[in-house]
Amino acid sequence: MKDYYSILDIPEGANQEAIKHAFRRLAMEYHPDRNLGNERSAGEKFKEVNEAYAILSDDGKRREYDRMRQAGFVGAGYGAPYSNREYYNQEQIFRDAFTNPYLFQGLARMFQEAGLRFDEGFVDNMFFDASGFTFIFPGQPEGKGQQFPPAEYKPPFLLRLVGKAAKFALKKMLGLESFPYQGADLYHEIVLSQKEAAVGGEKRIKYKRGKEKKKLIVNIPPGVTEGTKIRLKGMGLKGVSTGDLYVVVRIRS
């Protein structure tokens, strides 16, 4: 049985404040973008740190994990049972954690602020062996999953009703004082030619902001690369607070 406390280098009685700080420190240390030439071994450590955090930051999962440890359960990975008596493995832990759109977007913001990748392609390759992960957000019919990030994401009605609670929980879980929950962020793709990406310049875009149709001029920096996200603060959906618009760059080959 994995020792998640040892993985995060914290005592068993650690509070959530200590857990989140340990996670942030180790996740930044072992992110593959900061370990060029040693990506494989750093990536495995990075996955372990995220796995440990997914369990210990959730009070219910942590209680079950502690119970199994005390009972001397021996098995592969975390042994908390589902209702059908199947057990978590590492991929199931990641799928369960990343189904929470607030948690996922919070992680993405945390790494992006540090200049590190945590986009769809990176997450798929890192946590799901490029199998093509699909998220079922609360309120979606079963079998109607969608890949993250969609072109435009708006939380289901019930999630919007608890927006204040989600904002508070996200700050407590991740310590994102500089990145509080921003209502609902939007994502919009733009496709550039190789020349446009090389020289940069202005690009006109149209996108939907709820029921509104908006037009913007986006400044593209010279030498922009595939997958770059350009953040336009305050241009997302309006909720408890206004979200941001992320313009995702695609480059024609």
Summary of the structure (lengths in Angstrom):
residues: 253
radius of gyration: 19.4
end to end distance: 46.3
largest distance: 62.2
contacts: 717
relative contact order: 0.10
helix: 42%
strand: 17%
